[in-house]
């Protein structure tokens, strides 16, 4: 930097080096955009990076022009950790709602304009931005058209294609990609201190999604639940119809609202079975259920059909179809 002072970054690793480099570069050069769109599959670390980026801008060290970013210990960093920083506002889909409403956006904009502006920044994070209603998106757009200095809005989405073109054309779009399996493995061994065996199981199951791997590593209940879903889905494939419907009932009861996740797991199982038919067992994701997978007798044609139906099911779910009906229909395909 021209003034000779410098920063060091203290961000979590979540793959996507190209995005980390870009964001850190804009901090170093102080060439910040008012509006970013983080796009990619769930659990690639979009939220974690958005938080690290925000915390860095709000950290006292950034104002001081040197040191660790974020330092993790200044008053600002402590408030970010508690999700209680007055210059960092969140907007997310309310429970059981299909859209982020225009009222929510108005409230979000109002909150962003309040307070001390202590850090010189007002940062807003919008999660599941694809669920902004059109009216809500237009309302947000007005703020983006004439942003006040220091305002930074970050939209997070796993469905970029569902955002209005008017929003897309204004944002700095950053595309998150899955990490390589070996990278996730190293991350689990080095950062989360997992045993090599467990790190291998989780790096395979998490399909290049570091945030998912971290959740599985740190939350035994979540891991047990995921394992149960995998085993239930595999068992279901050779069960009769009432057994299949009962299995779906169980999954829905265990994790309400998780039909999308269930379909994603189902997709990995189908892919694993195809890999096994092709003698590529070492590439399977669900290593923890290899014995159970070996028991499934579906032929390749059936597996391909199932894959197709799961893809269709995802589209129905995105269009707000009833999750139970979608899962039951797919379960009839094998
Ligand atoms: Zn700090």
Boltz pocket constraint, residues with backbone or C-beta under 6 A from the ligand:
constraints:
  - pocket:
      binder: B
      contacts: [[A, 55], [A, 58], [A, 59], [A, 60], [A, 61], [A, 68], [A, 70], [A, 71], [A, 72], [A, 73], [A, 74], [A, 75], [A, 76], [A, 77]]
      max_distance: 6.0
